Amino acid sequence: MHGEYKIPGGKLVVVDVAAEDGMLRHVRVAGDFFLEPDEALDAVNRALEGAPADTDAAGLAARIDAALPEGTVMYGLTSEGVGIAVRRALAHATDWTDYDWQLIHEGPESPALHMALDEVLTAEVAAGRRPPTLRVWEWGAPAVIIGSFQSLRNEVDAEGAARHGIEVVRRISGGGAMFVEPGNTITYSLSVPEALVQGLSFQDSYAYLDDWVLGALGEMGIRAWYQPLNDIATDQGKIAGAAQKRVVGPGGGPGAVLHHVTMSYDIDADKMLQVLRIGREKMSDKGTKSAKKRVDPLRRQTGLAREAVIERMISSFGGRYGLSRGKVTDEELERARELARTKFSSAEWTARVP
């Protein structure tokens, strides 16, 4: 069995391994990482050889750490990353380059329709009728998007939203509220087969699915990293938040993962604070006293137009994994419009947690 794992911010780890009588056998670790001394690689292989095949990534990492020679230096490599690569091999996980990726980047749509498109396209990937898809959104109106489990009244100031003409919609994924305005926000979705994240913990899958965008930001001169669970941060502050939803496949079979990210290209912080109720507990958790200082927009950090940032992101993704232009099919759009009308525009769904 063969497993690969690109360590976020690091290098690729490749593991070839067999499972015989419930034990790991014939373990061979390779990759483009740096490791000193040379004999440390043999120590890693020996540490994994004979381990119970059901050992989790943390347990495998502990075995590796205990076996490494004193003074071992890893660069672009972690013991846990090796453990994850083993788990992905055993789970028969796929790799990004195993797929023909499709890009959807069309004109502005309403907030409710964007919510519906996420649900429909991910269900199509789960059913095997659509290839893995990167969809870049264009917003037709300002909005607040609250997480699936958030309380509407606790998160949104209804009077402030009405005063500024801001629609409130609820998405199908968890996480926190996002304030978006056309021209000030960059949002994208990945709808991917579940096999792409096999062997990864829920937390690790966040960083794994956005490693490409960290690279794209780096190409624009921004040193960014994942701040668990779901923030993308820089030295200047948070620039993005991510959320996920797992979708079961037909008949309960292998499904798909919806992973979407909203990035702040620019932001009207005063308006945001009139619309969102950002509690003191959240400020304390983020280690800052001011909501305005939590987010540092891409416009200031890159000096690039929003359209240029998006094109560079798309180009970076395509350069890594390949990407062909596609579109929402007529059938998908019809289903999404129906969902937008009956579900995502309904008071029953939006206020399902009052």
RODO-2510 file (C-alpha; in nm, 4 decimals, decimal comma):
residues 354
     n   res          X          Y          Z
     1     m     0,0000     0,0000     0,0000
     2     h     0,1175     0,3460    -0,0893
     3     g     0,0437     0,6674     0,0998
     4     e     0,1481     1,0276     0,0516
     5     y     0,1082     1,3317     0,2727
     6     k     0,2222     1,6854     0,2005
     7     i     0,2990     1,8355     0,5408
     8     p     0,1411     2,1845     0,5533
     9     g     0,4261     2,4315     0,5168
    10     g     0,6670     2,1393     0,4775
    11     k     0,7624     1,8620     0,2411
    12     l     0,6130     1,5492     0,0887
    13     v     0,6268     1,2223     0,2835
    14     v     0,5794     0,8961     0,0935
    15     v     0,5217     0,5627     0,2660
    16     d     0,5063     0,2147     0,1148
    17     v     0,3839    -0,0437     0,3635
    18     a     0,2078    -0,3789     0,3919
    19     a    -0,0275    -0,5011     0,6642
    20     e     0,0270    -0,8673     0,7523
    21     d    -0,1450    -1,0431     1,0438
    22     g    -0,2485    -0,7058     1,1827
    23     m     0,1083    -0,5676     1,1856
    24     l     0,2946    -0,3149     0,9680
    25     r     0,5537    -0,4866     0,7486
    26     h     0,8046    -0,3863     0,4789
    27     v     0,7866    -0,0192     0,5775
    28     r     0,9748     0,2226     0,3549
    29     v     0,9606     0,5993     0,4162
    30     a     1,0804     0,8443     0,1500
    31     g     1,0237     1,2023     0,0403
    32     d     1,1808     1,5374    -0,0446
    33     f     1,2333     1,6308     0,3206
    34     f     1,5672     1,6895     0,4965
    35     l     1,6805     1,4594     0,7760
    36     e     2,0073     1,4349     0,9681
    37     p     2,1856     1,2077     1,0393
    38     d     2,1371     0,9616     0,7522
    39     e     2,0782     0,6706     0,9873
    40     a     1,7699     0,8482     1,1269
    41     l     1,5721     0,7263     0,8238
    42     d     1,6552     0,3647     0,9079
    43     a     1,5452     0,4346     1,2656
    44     v     1,2081     0,5631     1,1370
    45     n     1,1547     0,2499     0,9282
    46     r     1,2502     0,0204     1,2186
    47     a     1,0180     0,2068     1,4559
    48     l     0,7204     0,1450     1,2281
    49     e     0,8060    -0,2151     1,1399
    50     g     0,5915    -0,4509     1,3453
    51     a     0,3633    -0,1803     1,4855
    52     p    -0,0039    -0,2793     1,5193
    53     a    -0,1762    -0,1814     1,1958
    54     d    -0,4548    -0,0027     1,3847
    55     t    -0,2155     0,2361     1,5629
    56     d    -0,3255     0,5940     1,5083
    57     a    -0,0989     0,8681     1,3698
    58     a    -0,0135     0,9999     1,7161
    59     g     0,0848     0,6516     1,8340
    60     l     0,3042     0,5979     1,5293
    61     a     0,4682     0,9355     1,5854
    62     a     0,5460     0,8405     1,9452
    63     r     0,7193     0,5221     1,8255
    64     i     0,9267     0,7250     1,5805
    65     d     1,0263     0,9878     1,8386
    66     a     1,1392     0,7182     2,0806
    67     a     1,3588     0,5579     1,8142
    68     l     1,5317     0,8614     1,6642
    69     p     1,9033     0,9021     1,7326
    70     e     1,9976     1,1809     1,9730
    71     g     2,0454     1,5087     1,7923
    72     t     1,8213     1,4189     1,4969
    73     v     1,7206     1,7227     1,2921
    74     m     1,4063     1,7208     1,0743
    75     y     1,3373     1,9929     0,8216
    76     g     1,0095     1,9854     0,6308
    77     l     0,9262     1,6639     0,8149
    78     t     0,7505     1,5691     1,1364
    79     s     0,7013     1,2362     1,3089
    80     e     0,3271     1,2920     1,3030
    81     g     0,3438     1,3624     0,9291
    82     v     0,5010     1,0201     0,8763
    83     g     0,2273     0,8657     1,0897
    84     i    -0,0401     1,0367     0,8818
    85     a     0,1193     0,9098     0,5591
    86     v     0,1044     0,5549     0,7016
    87     r    -0,2621     0,5947     0,7948
    88     r    -0,3402     0,7287     0,4459
    89     a    -0,1657     0,4289     0,2887
    90     l    -0,3688     0,1874     0,4977
    91     a    -0,6902     0,3752     0,4172
    92     h    -0,6162     0,3680     0,0413
    93     a    -0,6310     0,7462     0,0278
    94     t    -0,6067     0,9252    -0,3055
    95     d    -0,3834     1,2179    -0,3995
    96     w    -0,4654     1,5560    -0,5538
    97     t    -0,3051     1,4546    -0,8828
    98     d    -0,5255     1,1458    -0,9122
    99     y    -0,8125     1,3674    -1,0294
   100     d    -0,9076     1,5930    -1,3183
   101     w    -0,9963     1,9135    -1,1351
   102     q    -1,2619     2,1487    -1,2636
   103     l    -1,2806     2,5234    -1,2025
   104     i    -1,6118     2,7072    -1,1748
   105     h    -1,5803     3,0863    -1,1673
   106     e    -1,8967     3,2509    -1,2921
   107     g    -2,0860     3,5771    -1,2420
   108     p    -2,2315     3,7162    -0,9192
   109     e    -2,5047     3,5175    -0,7471
   110     s    -2,7264     3,5783    -0,4466
   111     p    -2,6055     3,4612    -0,1043
   112     a    -2,8844     3,2008    -0,0821
   113     l    -2,7938     3,0549    -0,4204
   114     h    -2,4283     3,0268    -0,3195
   115     m    -2,5324     2,8235    -0,0155
   116     a    -2,7418     2,5983    -0,2381
   117     l    -2,4680     2,5540    -0,4986
   118     d    -2,2300     2,4297    -0,2312
   119     e    -2,4795     2,1634    -0,1269
   120     v    -2,5712     2,0558    -0,4802
   121     l    -2,2196     2,0434    -0,6266
   122     t    -2,0786     1,8499    -0,3311
   123     a    -2,3635     1,5990    -0,3549
   124     e    -2,2807     1,5561    -0,7245
   125     v    -1,9165     1,4844    -0,6407
   126     a    -2,0286     1,2320    -0,3792
   127     a    -2,2467     1,0618    -0,6400
   128     g    -1,9605     1,0466    -0,8895
   129     r    -2,1431     1,2644    -1,1439
   130     r    -1,9077     1,5621    -1,1080
   131     p    -1,5270     1,5769    -1,0894
   132     p    -1,3587     1,7374    -0,7888
   133     t    -1,4333     2,1066    -0,8168
   134     l    -1,2800     2,4382    -0,7150
   135     r    -1,5522     2,7035    -0,7208
   136     v    -1,4631     3,0707    -0,6807
   137     w    -1,7611     3,2784    -0,5733
   138     e    -1,8719     3,6222    -0,6892
   139     w    -2,1145     3,7889    -0,4500
   140     g    -2,4296     3,9524    -0,5831
   141     a    -2,5130     4,1238    -0,2537
   142     p    -2,3658     4,1852     0,0925
   143     a    -2,4402     3,9166     0,3465
   144     v    -2,3752     3,7621     0,6824
   145     i    -2,3301     3,3867     0,6638
   146     i    -2,3781     3,2078     0,9938
   147     g    -2,2644     2,8570     1,0751
   148     s    -2,5031     2,5643     1,0766
   149     f    -2,5196     2,5488     1,4563
   150     q    -2,5007     2,9163     1,5502
   151     s    -2,7786     3,1088     1,7219
   152     l    -2,9192     3,3729     1,4870
   153     r    -3,0011     3,6248     1,7579
   154     n    -2,6674     3,5770     1,9355
   155     e    -2,4599     3,6289     1,6209
   156     v    -2,6446     3,8962     1,4237
   157     d    -2,7762     4,2392     1,5146
   158     a    -3,1006     4,2299     1,3173
   159     e    -3,1471     4,6078     1,3214
   160     g    -2,7920     4,6678     1,2026
   161     a    -2,8299     4,4164     0,9213
   162     a    -3,1585     4,5695     0,8085
   163     r    -3,0168     4,9226     0,8244
   164     h    -2,7300     4,8299     0,5921
   165     g    -2,9392     4,6098     0,3629
   166     i    -2,7469     4,2963     0,4515
   167     e    -2,9037     3,9549     0,3961
   168     v    -2,8502     3,6845     0,6569
   169     v    -2,8153     3,3241     0,5400
   170     r    -2,7213     3,0013     0,7143
   171     r    -2,4791     2,7555     0,5527
   172     i    -2,4687     2,3772     0,5914
   173     s    -2,1234     2,3717     0,7526
   174     g    -2,0324     2,4571     1,1093
   175     g    -1,8031     2,7364     1,2271
   176     g    -1,8523     3,1040     1,2863
   177     a    -2,0260     3,3984     1,1230
   178     m    -1,8727     3,5708     0,8206
   179     f    -1,9374     3,9281     0,7050
   180     v    -1,9029     3,9712     0,3285
   181     e    -1,9444     4,2509     0,0775
   182     p    -1,9029     4,2286    -0,3006
   183     g    -1,5563     4,3484    -0,3964
   184     n    -1,4258     4,3126    -0,0422
   185     t    -1,4323     3,9348    -0,0097
   186     i    -1,2727     3,6329    -0,1797
   187     t    -1,4611     3,3083    -0,1232
   188     y    -1,3944     2,9652    -0,2673
   189     s    -1,5233     2,6124    -0,2205
   190     l    -1,3594     2,2765    -0,2723
   191     s    -1,5951     1,9847    -0,3341
   192     v    -1,3736     1,6760    -0,3121
   193     p    -1,4118     1,2981    -0,2841
   194     e    -1,3861     1,1708     0,0711
   195     a    -1,0943     0,9511    -0,0414
   196     l    -0,8751     1,2612    -0,0715
   197     v    -0,8780     1,3101     0,3064
   198     q    -0,8793     0,9441     0,4121
   199     g    -0,6421     0,8830     0,7004
   200     l    -0,6524     1,2451     0,8118
   201     s    -0,8089     1,3649     1,1333
   202     f    -1,0829     1,6261     1,1007
   203     q    -0,8359     1,8938     1,2126
   204     d    -0,5583     1,7803     0,9793
   205     s    -0,7949     1,7831     0,6822
   206     y    -0,8432     2,1596     0,7182
   207     a    -0,4744     2,2365     0,6791
   208     y    -0,4317     1,9708     0,4106
   209     l    -0,7087     2,1084     0,1886
   210     d    -0,5742     2,4625     0,2116
   211     d    -0,2014     2,3963     0,1796
   212     w    -0,2250     2,5083    -0,1834
   213     v    -0,3595     2,8505    -0,0885
   214     l    -0,0815     2,9015     0,1661
   215     g     0,1576     2,8418    -0,1227
   216     a    -0,0334     3,0850    -0,3446
   217     l    -0,0210     3,3514    -0,0736
   218     g     0,3516     3,2892    -0,0339
   219     e     0,3981     3,3556    -0,4050
   220     m     0,2315     3,6940    -0,3433
   221     g     0,4735     3,7743    -0,0618
   222     i     0,2481     3,6772     0,2302
   223     r     0,3785     3,4336     0,4909
   224     a     0,0613     3,2577     0,6013
   225     w    -0,0094     2,9550     0,8164
   226     y    -0,2999     2,7551     0,9503
   227     q    -0,4119     2,8478     1,3003
   228     p    -0,6179     2,5523     1,4274
   229     l    -0,8936     2,4780     1,3895
   230     n    -1,0012     2,6850     1,0931
   231     d    -0,8204     3,0186     1,0556
   232     i    -0,5551     3,1266     0,8057
   233     a    -0,3307     3,3787     0,9772
   234     t    -0,0330     3,6029     0,9058
   235     d     0,1976     3,8141     1,1184
   236     q    -0,0465     4,1009     1,0613
   237     g    -0,3607     3,9136     1,1661
   238     k    -0,6252     3,6723     1,0435
   239     i    -0,7039     3,6816     0,6722
   240     a    -0,9441     3,3884     0,6305
   241     g    -1,1704     3,1374     0,7978
   242     a    -1,2619     2,7886     0,6753
   243     a    -1,5508     2,5499     0,7341
   244     q    -1,6364     2,1947     0,6272
   245     k    -1,9293     1,9630     0,5746
   246     r    -1,9105     1,5874     0,5084
   247     v    -2,1694     1,4567     0,2615
   248     v    -2,2629     1,0870     0,2568
   249     g    -2,2579     0,9122    -0,0785
   250     p    -2,5533     0,7299    -0,2389
   251     g    -2,6662     0,4324    -0,0334
   252     g    -2,4396     0,5357     0,2521
   253     g    -2,1270     0,4727     0,0435
   254     p    -1,8123     0,6868     0,0147
   255     g    -1,9060     1,0501     0,0082
   256     a    -1,7543     1,3918    -0,0427
   257     v    -1,6220     1,6827     0,1584
   258     l    -1,7256     2,0445     0,1178
   259     h    -1,4463     2,2767     0,2284
   260     h    -1,5055     2,6486     0,1850
   261     v    -1,3021     2,9536     0,2795
   262     t    -1,3836     3,3225     0,3058
   263     m    -1,0882     3,5603     0,2780
   264     s    -1,0904     3,9306     0,3620
   265     y    -0,9620     4,1278     0,0645
   266     d    -1,0842     4,4506     0,2211
   267     i    -1,3235     4,5120     0,5078
   268     d    -1,5478     4,7834     0,6490
   269     a    -1,4772     4,7039     1,0130
   270     d    -1,7177     4,9669     1,1472
   271     k    -2,0068     4,8227     0,9472
   272     m    -1,9097     4,4689     1,0465
   273     l    -1,9313     4,5607     1,4144
   274     q    -2,2774     4,7109     1,3621
   275     v    -2,4001     4,3854     1,2095
   276     l    -2,2170     4,1079     1,3951
   277     r    -2,2319     4,0505     1,7684
   278     i    -1,8705     3,9555     1,8415
   279     g    -1,8581     3,8453     2,2019
   280     r    -1,5922     3,9098     2,4615
   281     e    -1,5216     3,5377     2,4941
   282     k    -1,4245     3,5186     2,1270
   283     m    -1,1999     3,8216     2,1589
   284     s    -1,0293     3,6677     2,4605
   285     d    -0,9845     3,3355     2,2812
   286     k    -0,8203     3,5102     1,9852
   287     g    -0,5802     3,6982     2,2109
   288     t    -0,6896     4,0450     2,1027
   289     k    -0,8932     4,3241     2,2564
   290     s    -1,0300     4,4740     1,9364
   291     a    -1,2456     4,3073     1,6717
   292     k    -1,1037     4,5521     1,4176
   293     k    -0,7550     4,4162     1,4790
   294     r    -0,8552     4,0523     1,4294
   295     v    -0,8612     4,0752     1,0498
   296     d    -0,5911     4,2196     0,8235
   297     p    -0,7117     4,2417     0,4618
   298     l    -0,5304     4,1019     0,1592
   299     r    -0,5559     4,4356    -0,0196
   300     r    -0,3161     4,5982     0,2229
   301     q    -0,0822     4,3001     0,2427
   302     t    -0,0523     4,2370    -0,1334
   303     g    -0,1136     4,5751    -0,2952
   304     l    -0,2911     4,3820    -0,5716
   305     a    -0,6383     4,4230    -0,7163
   306     r    -0,8900     4,1644    -0,5977
   307     e    -0,9146     4,0147    -0,9464
   308     a    -0,5360     3,9765    -0,9614
   309     v    -0,5306     3,7942    -0,6269
   310     i    -0,7982     3,5535    -0,7494
   311     e    -0,6195     3,4873    -1,0784
   312     r    -0,2937     3,4162    -0,8976
   313     m    -0,4705     3,1757    -0,6646
   314     i    -0,6307     2,9925    -0,9567
   315     s    -0,2999     2,9814    -1,1439
   316     s    -0,1208     2,8409    -0,8385
   317     f    -0,3805     2,5665    -0,7935
   318     g    -0,3663     2,4748    -1,1615
   319     g     0,0125     2,4678    -1,1588
   320     r     0,0089     2,2175    -0,8743
   321     y    -0,2746     1,9869    -0,9668
   322     g    -0,4066     2,0786    -1,3103
   323     l    -0,7337     2,2635    -1,3621
   324     s    -0,9791     2,2898    -1,6503
   325     r    -1,2580     2,5434    -1,6882
   326     g    -1,6076     2,4151    -1,6289
   327     k    -1,9527     2,5444    -1,5395
   328     v    -2,2577     2,4685    -1,3325
   329     t    -2,4797     2,2477    -1,5454
   330     d    -2,8394     2,3439    -1,6205
   331     e    -2,9629     2,0588    -1,4026
   332     e    -2,7376     2,1565    -1,1121
   333     l    -2,8475     2,5191    -1,1386
   334     e    -3,2150     2,4234    -1,1437
   335     r    -3,1748     2,2141    -0,8300
   336     a    -2,9747     2,4893    -0,6587
   337     r    -3,2361     2,7535    -0,7370
   338     e    -3,5062     2,5325    -0,5899
   339     l    -3,2990     2,4776    -0,2749
   340     a    -3,2239     2,8495    -0,2498
   341     r    -3,5981     2,9214    -0,2593
   342     t    -3,7282     2,6440    -0,0350
   343     k    -3,4439     2,6105     0,2136
   344     f    -3,1783     2,8802     0,2207
   345     s    -3,4198     3,1733     0,1850
   346     s    -3,6646     3,0321     0,4386
   347     a    -3,7048     3,1704     0,7889
   348     e    -3,7363     2,8133     0,9132
   349     w    -3,3795     2,7277     0,8021
   350     t    -3,2174     3,0630     0,8803
   351     a    -3,3617     3,0687     1,2333
   352     r    -3,3404     2,6947     1,2994
   353     v    -3,1236     2,7881     1,5973
   354     p    -3,3102     3,1057     1,7052
***
